[in-house]
Amino acid sequence: MSQSAPSHSPIEEIAEFFGRGPSREEIRQFQLSDETQTWISELLDKEDDGTLSAEERHQLDELLIIHDVVTLIRSQVPPDAPHSEEYIGYE
């Protein structure tokens, strides 16, 4: 079954998520909506089948950039520490 692009773009999903000030754990656990994940799977299937349109190719390229940005953000989230004030480095 073919699905059209999600009602909210992945960029909008990410902007809404980070705009509300998520915790470190929420950032680590962040995932795009089920609707968007289904759409991405469909695009990847079309890519494998060789039936991806030029517009869909552009959308998939943008999604790969979004994935890389979210992965980079996650890598910059400091680990939780039981006594985080000990790690600040001020004396």
N, C-alpha and C positions, 0 to 999 in steps of 0.2 A: 504494500500500500504506500503510495507516494504522499509525502507530507510537504507542505510549503514551509517557507521560512517561519520561525517562531514569531509570535506577536510582539515580543520584546527582543531587540537585537542582543547578542551576547555582550556587546559593549555597554548597552544600557543596564543589563543585569549586573555587570561588574561595577559600573559606576554607582548603582543603587546600593550594592553590597558595601563597597568601601566608603560611600558617603555617609553611612550610618555609624561608622566607627567601630568595626568589628574587633573582637578580642583576638589575641594571638592564636588561640585554639580555633576560633571560627575561621581565621585566615587559613590555617593549616587544613581545615576540613572543607573549605569552600569547593563547591561543584556547581556547574551550570545547571539550569533546570532540566528536568526530564525531557521536556519538549525540545529544548535546544540540543541535548545529547542525542535524541532520536534523529533530529535533523542532521547533525554532524555524521552520524552513522550512515544515514542515507547518502550524503555527499561522498563519503569514503567508499561506499559500495559502488556508486556511479563512477567514481574515479577508477576503481578496480575493473569495472566492466567497460571502461572507455566511452561512457555515455555522458560524461560531465560537460555541460555547456560552458561557454566562456564566462558567463555571469556566475555560474556555480563555482568555476575554477577560482574566480576572484574572491568569492565568499569564503571558499575553503582556505585560500592563502591568508585572508584576514584572520580566520579562526586559528590558524597555526601561529600567527604573530601574537594573538591574544593569549594562546596557551603558553607561549614563551614568556610573555610579560608576567602572567600569573605565577608561573614556575619561578621566575626571578624574584618576585615579591616574596613568595614563600621562603625562598632561600635566605632572604634578608631578615626574616622574623627571628629575633633572638630566642633561645630556649627559655622555657620557664625555669625560674630559680626559686627555691623555697624562701630565701632571704635576699631578694633582688637588690636591696640597698647595699649589700656587701659587694656587689659587682659593679657599682657605679664608679669606683676608683677615686672618690673624694676622701680626703683625710682632714 
